[in-house]
Amino acid sequence: MICFFNNRFLDYEHASLHVSDVGLQRGFGIFDYFLAVGGFIPFFDDYLDRFYGSAMSLNLDVPLSRGEMKEKIFSLIHQNGLTRSAIKLLLTGGYSDDLYLPSVPNFFIINLPVTHSPDEYTEGIKLLLLDYIRFKPEIKTTFYLPTLSLLHELKQKSATEVLYHNSGYISETTRANMFIIRNETLITPSTGVLKGITRKHILQVASGLMAAEQRPVTLQEVFEADEVFITGTSKHLAPVVRIEDQVIGTGKPGRLTLMLAEEFNGYYKRQYSAE
Amino acid sequence: MICFFNNRFLDYEHASLHVSDVGLQRGFGIFDYFLAVGGFIPFFDDYLDRFYGSAMSLNLDVPLSRGEMKEKIFSLIHQNGLTRSAIKLLLTGGYSDDLYLPSVPNFFIINLPVTHSPDEYTEGIKLLLLDYIRFKPEIKTTFYLPTLSLLHELKQKSATEVLYHNSGYISETTRANMFIIRNETLITPSTGVLKGITRKHILQVASGLMAAEQRPVTLQEVFEADEVFITGTSKHLAPVVRIEDQVIGTGKPGRLTLMLAEEFNGYYKRQYSAE
């Protein structure tokens, strides 16, 4: 695989950076992640908007203009020749003499085979709970240690992700946005979450089909919901059938969840067939 | 400078790691930091206790036994020949095929010249405030993005560190523990903080000199304190004379703070003269 580092293409195997990088030393880094399908990138501009927005929030300079960024990404996809692949953009505060203060950002574009498919989740998944608030949740920072500290427990309990909650309210899961359906109304937290690209388009798809609310959501509401699902770039829409030891709804993917998933799949495919 | 990476000594300039390391990709890393003075490391066992404790909390294997660790660190100090230097231990979740799941940890010992001296802080420092709770504060994780996101403001306002508070209570600053003195009693937060090594020994030094309490501390108490100071490995004991726009105490380092600083300096020097 070829990747892009700062100003050049190189073999991914040789994509190394000095240990003094503050992304490594101090967690001062942002990223974004999206899929390329047959040379097309669904919702490409949404992802770039978010990436440049994350960078600006932390006063990190992205070394490529938006036009250059697109050109490098499409060149990379072409060079690697994968039919379906993942693109990860990673931007850090750069090398640091004192291992603390940032300097000139380091920037990577990584293109790898996709490791997950939405099909993995169709039976419904299980979540664990964690009392945790992400710092500046609207920015896609690299800090996933809270969930990674629970990897053993996730595996042991056959759970996929962790649902973050605090003071009785939920925010999001490790790598996805949370939705509940109650009385045929779709509800998702309005604030304190990363504004997911799939989240945005699910709301778009749902707008013609059912009532939708963006507002604070309590953990209690989640447990009492008729249906629950999470949305993300790799997962699209994954039904949630269990949280910790409690069964959600009927314990099977809900009717409206499956209907939305099917509608979203059609909508998603139209993105790249329209190209 | 020479450093140590996984199983060998190498030139620090060449100390690079692959971009797939989950310390970089997912903030899954811990570290510790201490000083070496003339071939001696004050409170060495305390720092190693904490480092191995942090690793164990996250199920990360340290590739060196405690005996091997000491041997490598002393060898490094000897090879680099600095009279006064800093040692940083860094342990990450290792390289990851999917840029998420950890594998075999990567481990660094870095030995660099010291960039700060306790003398820098004798006039008293200014802190800014941030509503933030560190995740698992008892572990020395690498996530400093919350403070680094305020670097511009810190510089503009001539502030040194950020004081974290939440729901009316304080915890710690970016890189130090917080102490207040009120009615000749020393008070420091009991929980929700990294148990600093300097904190521990300041409490030890203070025990013969004044009353001391470890208990929850409100932000209001900090503003109303007679004296405030922070403690850390590089700073020893730094008087705090201003928080945001508010003057603390008289606006100058307090009498008991200076007395404790002097007592601590004597205690600190006796650590290595006793060797």
Interface residues (C-beta under 8 A of the other chain):
Chain A: C3 F5 Y12 E13 A15 S16 L17 H18 V19 S20 D21 V22 G23 L24 Q25 R26 G27 F28 G29 F31 S57 L58 N59 K88 L90 T92 G93 D97 D98 L99 Y100 L101 P102 F108 I110 L112 T115 Y132 I133 F135 K136 T141 T142 F143 Y144 L145 P146 L148 S149 L151 H152
Chain B: C3 F5 Y12 E13 A15 S16 L17 H18 V19 S20 D21 V22 G23 L24 Q25 R26 G27 F28 G29 F31 S57 L58 N59 K88 L90 T92 G93 D97 D98 L99 Y100 L101 P102 F108 I110 L112 T115 Y132 I133 F135 K136 T141 T142 F143 Y144 L145 P146 L148 S149 L151 H152
